[in-house]
Amino acid sequence: MKKNLLIFLACLLPLCTIAQEQGMLDATWYVRYISIDNDVSYSPFDENFNLQFSGSNGAYAADASGVVNSLQGQLLFDAFNETIEFTDVAITPLACDVDNCDFEALYFHEFLTQPTAFLKTFEYDYYENSDGTKMLRLTDAVGNIAFYRDYPIPGPDTELFQTWYLYSEFVDLGGTQYFYGPDVPQITINEDLSFTAIDNCWEISGEFEYMEDSAYDFALITKNYQEDCVLGGSNGYLLKTVLIENYPVGGFLISGAISELELHAAAYFGLGFRNEITLSSPDNNLEEVTLAPNPASDSIAIQGLLDNTAAITIYGVSGSVMRKQQLNVDTLLDISLLETGLYFAEITSNGQTTVEKFIKK
C-alpha cells in the first residue's frame, strides 16, 4: 500500500512542476513591495513595475518594466527546486529623473541585479488562490524579497478624496469613544493624495502613498509630514496616531448616505471618520449595538437593538454581500458557513443603521 502511494506521488510530481511552471509563464507579475535588508519599499500604484517570464524546454527569458528603463535577461528555470538563475542580464541606460525613479533603481539595481558582476539566483514561492488570482515571491541568497500579484494594484476609490470628520476612536473588539460637534479633528484628502488636517492647535499636511493590503481595503503611508501648532486650542491631538511617517495604515471605506472611513494604526487601534459633522452625541442610540462573542466560530448575539427586530447585511472586506437576514432579540446570527476572516455587519433597527466588525475564527 505504502509503495503504491509513493509510486503514485512520483508520477504526479512532474505534472505538478509543469503546471507550476506554466502558471508562472502565463502571468504578468506586478510588484507589490520589495524588502532590502528588511527595509520595505512599496510599489507606487500608478506605475507599472512588473515581471514576465517566457520560453520552454530549458530556454527561458525574463522582461521587467520600470518607470523609464527596462530589464531583459536569460535564465534557467528549475521548477523542481523552485529556483530561477539569471545567466545574462541587460538594463537600458536611460537617465531616470522623474517620480518613482528611486523605486526603479531599487528594483533593477538592488534586487534583480547587484553592483558586482555576479548574476543572481532566486528561490521562488508560487501560489494560486481559490479565486483564481496568483501570488509570487522571489527571495535572493541574502534574504531580500520581492512580492508580486498577477494583476495591477487597484487605484483608490474616488470617494476617498473629500473632507473627513473624526467620529470615533476605537480599540478593535473593545471600547469606543465618540466625537461630535463642529470642532472635531478633520482631514481632507486630495486627488493627488496630498492631505491637510486640523486637530486642536495643529495644522498638518503631507502626502499619502496608496497601496493594496490583504487585510484591509487599502493602506496609506504618510510621507513629507509637517505640523505646526498655530491655531487656538490645546496642543494635544489624535490624528498623529494614524499619520505615522513612513508607516502603512490600513483603511476601510464604507460608502452610503453618510460615508465612513476607518484608519487602523495597528491591529487593535484606529480612528473612524464620517464625511459630515456629527452634531449630537451617539449615546443611547444604535451606536451601542455590540456583537458577542467576537471573535466567534458559529454564532453571534446582537445586543443593544432599539426594537425587537433588526435587518442584518454581512459584507466581506472586499465589499461583497455575503448574506442578508432579519433577526429579533432572541435570534443568534449564524456565521458557521462563513470562511475565517474579518467581516462587517450592517445593522438597521428602528430606522437607524450602524456597521460593526466581527471576526469569524
Secondary structure, DSSP 8 states (H G I E B T S, - for coil): -HHHHHHHHHHHHHHHHHHHHHHHHT-EEEEEEEEETTEEEE--TTS--EEEEEEETTEEEEEEE-SS-EEEEEEEEETTTTEEEEEEEEE------STTHHHHHIIIIIIIS-SSS---EEEEEEEE-TTS-EEEEEE-TTS-EEEEESS------GGGSSEEEEEEEEETTS-EEE--STTS-EEEE-TTSEEEEEETTEEEEEEEEEE--TTSSEEEEEEEEEEEE-SSS-S--SGGGT--BT-EEEEEEE-SSS-EEEEEEETTEEEEEESS---S--TTSGGG-EEESSSBSSEEEEE--SSSEEEEEEEETTS-EEEEEEEETT--EE-TTS-SEEEEEEEEETTEEEEEEEEE-
